Amino acid sequence: MKRSLVLSILVVVLLVLLVLIGSQMLPAREERERTITVWCWDPAFNIYAMEEAAKIYKQKEPQVNIDVVETPWADVQTKLTTAVLSGQTSTLPDILLMQDNALTKNVINYPGTFVDLTDSEIDFSKFADYKVALTKVNGRNYAVPFDNGTAINVLRADVLQEAGYTVEDFTDITWTEYIKMGRDVLAKTGKPILSCVAESPDLLMIMLQSAGSWLFDENGEVYIAKNDVLREVIDVYIDMVKSGVLVQVNDWEQYISSFTTGTVAGTINGCWIIGSITAQTEHKGLWRITNIPRLPEAAKATNYSNQGGSSWMVLATSKNADVAIDFLTHTFAGSVELYETILPSSGALATYLPAGDSPVYNEPHEFFGGQAIYANITEYAAKVPQVKYGVYNYEAREAVGTAITRILSGMDIDSALREAEEAVKFLMVAE
């Protein structure tokens, strides 16, 4: 009897010990297996890059899983706003992709929502200065730079040759020289050299940033009506339209079609436009790239600019924020291998400068006559002037887009720019 009682007690004690040991091991198991949720868009570009980053990080931290949820940009912004305003921040991911143009406004409007990465192990000096500037609010870094929106001047070599020019003739030039040669190309080939969407401010903004200027001053005040660089930009734009060098089209599809079908002999845009160009396999070998023209009078004029781009942000509500930061540190902010992997398939160029030294970035591209275009673009990225987009960047851009349409319709430039500035000021006060 005593023996059976002792055995029963031992069994009970053993079971209790197993329960205690199991409860102590549970947190360790949770520590080993953690999932980082990411919101981003575009399966062939951003999502692909994030999935490849997950594979690389898995080698360092096998216990961490990356769950990528396809979320269109408009939905990212809507869900973020709804979650913060309703207090339901538990619905937010650990990491999300933020359009650079919207970053400042979101950080200011929703204080405490995003992790300040300034004092993390991320070395922001390894990214292009202009891109890092877009992640900063009040001098603090809130995002890891991702895709490269460096502006490029893309030209059809065969059309240029017909007119007696080469891509070298269009390198390191002013807009005055560009227009002069563009007129000649048009006269000899019947092809305009450039196109853009009517009322779109994109080309204007490329030109403006190339001279280190923007639509807001250092104090965040609207800087449109008395912005001399913007006036020079508009003068150049009007000259191109009136001379026929630049053709305005109705929408984005017509814009893409204008250079993929050969209606125009070139385009100037963010380097992500390469994907649209290389989709036309019959044009392999006919295209070349170089830097963009510079303004002839602006004091800080350069041949470099940017158009578009996005960056990775960590949510302050994340229970795994430390892991999310470590993940970004060792992938998008620390892995040349990642950028080598994603470049050939997606054309996702980095603003991570060490990637520019990779053999992959220096390989000749047969579509562009053997040019090492990715190395060139990475070099351009390091020279793009920094500007502060401001909180109301989207609103200011659209106001200038409307202004250029009115000017081309006959309104004087002073009135058009004054109206644009007042419209932006009204929106700023209204909010």
N, C-alpha and C positions, 0 to 999 in steps of 0.2 A: 504494500500500500504506500509506504513511505517512498519507496523507489519510484513508483508511478507518479506520485505527487511531485517529487523532485524533477522528474522528466518533464512533467507538464509545465512546471515553473520555468524550466530551462527553455522549453519551446516558446513560451510566452515572452520571456526575456529576449530570445533570439529574434522573434517577430518584431518586438519593439525596436530592437537595435537596427533591424533591416529598414523599418519605417523611418527611423531617425536618419540613417545613412542616406536613404533615398531622398528625404526632404532636403538634406544638405547638398546632395549632388544635383538637385533640380536647378537651382540658380546657375550652377556651373554649366549645365547642359544648355540653359537658355543663353548663357554667355557665349557658348560655342556656336550656337545656331541662331544667327540674327539675319533678318531680312530688311534690306533698304529698298523702299519704294520710290520710284522715279517717274515723274510726269514729263513727257516731251512729245514732239510731233515729228512726222516725216519718217516712215519706215526705212527708206533707202539712204537716209542721211543721219539724222540725229539719233534715231532709235538703233540703227545699225552700229553707230559709234559707241553708244552706251552699252550695247550687248558685247561688243568686242572688249570694252574696258572691263566689263564684269569678268570675262574670261581671264584677262591678265591679273586682275586683283585676286581671283580664285587661287592663283598660284601662291600668293602671299598669305591670304586668309581663307582657307578652305571652308570655314564655318559660316562665312558671310554670303548671302544670296542677294542678287540684285533683281528686283521685280520691276520691269519696265512697263508702264501703262501708257499706251498710245493716247495722247490727249492733244487735240488741235490747239493752237495758240489762243484762239478766242475763248475756248473752254477753260484753258489754264487761267486766264485772267478773270473770267466769270466765277469759276469755282473758288479762286483765291479770295476775291472780293466778298463773295457770299459767306465763306467760312469765317473770315475775320470779322465781318460786320455782325454775324449772327452768334459769334462766340463758339462756333462748332469747329475749332481748329484741329480737333482730333481727326477730321476727315482729310486733312492735308497730307501730302507725301513727305518723305525725308528730304528729297532733292527735287527741284523743278528747273526746267529750262526757261529763262527769262529773256525776252527780246531786249536788246540793249537800249533801244529807244524808250522803253517803258520802265526800266530799272529804277531810276531816280524817283519817279513819281510814286512807285509802289513802296519803296523804302520809306519815303517821307509820309505818305498817307497811312501806312500801316506800321508804325514804330514798334520795334520789338518782335516783329514777325520773322525776320531773317537773321541768321547768325553773322556776326561781325567776324570776318576771317583775317583781319589785319594782323593779329598776333598769333596766327596759326603757323604751322611749319611750311605753308605754301610760300614759295619764293616768287613773288610777283615781278621781280626784276627780270625774270626769264621770259616774260611776255612782252609783246610790242607795247610801247608806252601809251599809244592812243587807245588801245583796247583796254588796258588797265584803268585808264582814266574814266572809261565808261562804267566801270564797276564801283567807282568811288562815290560816296555821298558824305559830305562834310569831312573829307580827308580819310575816310575809313573804307576798307575793301569789303564788299558784300557778295562777291561772286568770283568764280573761277572762269576766266575767259575761255571761249571755245572757238567757234568758227570764224574764219577769216573773211571779212567783207572788203578787203583792200580793192580799191578801184583799179581797173585795167582798161587800156585802150586796145581793142581787138580789131584787126584789120585783115581784109582779104588780100593776100599777097599777089594773086593773079590780076586783080583789078588795079592795084597800085602799079604793077609792072606795065600794064596796058597804057597807063597814063605817064609812065616814065619815072616812077618812084619806087622806093623800097621802104621797109618798116624802119630802117635806120633814119630815113628822112623825117619820120614822125616821132623820133625819140628825143626827149629833153627839149621840147619846143614850147613856144607860147601859143595861146589861142589865136593870136593874129596870124602866125605862120600856119597854123592848122586850117584856118578858114581860107587863107590864100591857096594852099595846096588843095583843099577840099573843092574850091571853085574850079580849079584846073582838072581835078579828077572828074567832076560832074560834067564839065565841058567836053572832055575827051572820051568818057565812057557812058555818059548818060545816067550814072549812078550817084545819088547822094552818098555821103560818107557816114552819115549818122542819122538815127531816128530816136524818138522818145514818145511817151504817151502824153497827149495834150492835157494840160492842167496838173500833170504829175510834177512834184517838186524835186524828184530824185536827182536829175542831172544838175539842177541849180544847186542842190545841197552838196553834191560832189565837188563842184567848182568852188563853193563857198568854203568848205572845210580845207580844201587844198591850200588856202591862204591863211589858215589858222583862225578863221572867223566863224561866227555862228549867229543865231537869231536872239541870243540873250547875252548880256554882258557878264562881267565877273561877279556882279551882285545879284544876278538872276533876274534883272530887269529886261523887259522886251527891248530888243535892239534891231529894229527893222527900218523905220523911217529915215534915220540918220546914219545908216550903215553904208559907208562908202564902198566897201568891198562888195556888198550885195548889189549895189547900183552898177558896179563894173560887171559883175556876173550877169545881170539882166541885160546890159548893153551888148555883151558878147552873145548872149542867147538870142536876142532880137536880130542881131547881125546874121547869125547862122540861119535863122528861120527865113529872113527876107532874101538871103542869097541863095537859098535852096540847098545849102550844105546840110542842114538839119531838116528832117521831115517829121512832122507831128502826126501820130496815128491815134485812133479812137480808144483802143484798149490794150491790155497786156498781150492778148493772143496775137493781135496785129503787130505789136512791137516785136515779139519773138519771130513771127513769120517774116518780118521785113528783112532780117539778116540771115535767117536760115534758108530762105528761098532765093537769096541773092538780090533782092530789090534794092538794098543798100549795101555799101561796101564795108561797113564796120559797126561797132557799138562800143559805148563806154558805160561800164557798170561795175558792180561788185564782182569779184572773181568767181563767185558762185554761178555766174552766167555761163561759165565754161561748160557746165552740164547740158545746157540747151544747145550749145554750138556743136559739141561732139556727138550729139544724138543723130546728126545728119552725116552718116558714114560716107556718103558720096563726096563730101567736102574734105575728106582726110588729106592733109598736107597743104591745104590752101590757106589756112589761117596763120596769123602771127600775133604776138602780143608785145606791147611796150607800155611805158608809163603814160600818164595822161598829160595833156597840155597844161601849162600854168598861166595864170592871169598876167598880162604884160605890165600892169601898173601897181598892183597891190604890193605893199612893202614886204610882206611875209609869204609871198607866192612860192609854191613848190609844185613839183610834178607828181604829187602823191596825195591820195585821199582814201575815203572809205564810204561804203554804202551797205547798210544792213549789218546783221550779226546778232548773236545771242550768247548767253553765258549761264553757267550752272550755279544755282543758289541753294543753300541748306536752310531748311525751316527751323526756327528756334523751338518750335513745338515738338520736334522730333525726339523720340526717346533714345534714338541711336545717332544723335548728332555727331558724337565723337567718331563713330565708325564711318559715317557719311563723309566727314571731313578727311579722315585718313584715306578713304577710297579715292576721293578726288585728288588728294595730294600725290598718291602713287600711280595715278592714271593720267587724267587730263592735265595735271600740273607736274608730272614727273616721268612720263613714259614716252620716249621717242618711238619705242616699239609700237605703241598704240597708233600713233599718227602714221607710221609706216604701213600699218595694217589697213587702216581705213581709207588711205589716200587713193589707191588704185581703183577700188570698187565704187566709192562714193564721191571722190573728188573733194573730200572734206579737208581743206587746208587749215593748218594750224596758225595761231598767233603765238604759239609756243616756240620761241626762237631757236632752241637747240635742235628742233626737228628740221630746220633749214639746212643743217649740216649733214643730214642723213643721205646716204647714197640714193635712196628712193626719191628724195626730193630733187636730186641732181640728175636723174635719168632723163634722157631726151624724150620728148613727146612727139610721136610720129604725126599726130593730127596737126601739130603746129610746126611742121617742117624741121623737127629735130631740136627745137628749142627746149631748154631745161626750164619750162615755164614755172614750175612750182618753186624752184630755188629763186627765180626772179621775183615772184610774187611775195615770197617770204622776205626778200630784201626790201621790196617796196613797203611792206607792212611796217618795218622798223623805222621808216621815214615819214609816216603819215602824221600830220600835225594833230596835236591834242586840242579838243574843244569841249566845252561843257554844254551838253544838249539841253539841260534845263528841265524843269518839271513838266512844262506844257509844250514839249517838243513837237508832239504830233499836231497839236492845234496850230502852232506857229508855222510848221511846214505846209499844212493845208492852206493857211491864210496866204502864204507866199505863192502857192500854186494857183490860187484864185487870182491873185494880183497880176501874175504874168499873163494870164488869159485876158484880163481887162486891159492891160497895157498893149497887147497885140491887137486888141479891138479898137484902140484909139485913145484910151484914157491916159493922161499924163502920169509919169512915173511917180511924181511927188504925191499926187492924190491917191494913187493905187497903194503905195507903200504906207501912207498914213492910215488909210482905211484898214489895211491888214494889221497894222500895229494896234489900232484901237479895238479891233475885233478880238485879238488875243488878250488884251488888257481886260476887256469886258468879261471874257470867260474866266480869267484868273480871279476877278473880284466876285463873280457869281458863285464860284465854288468855295 
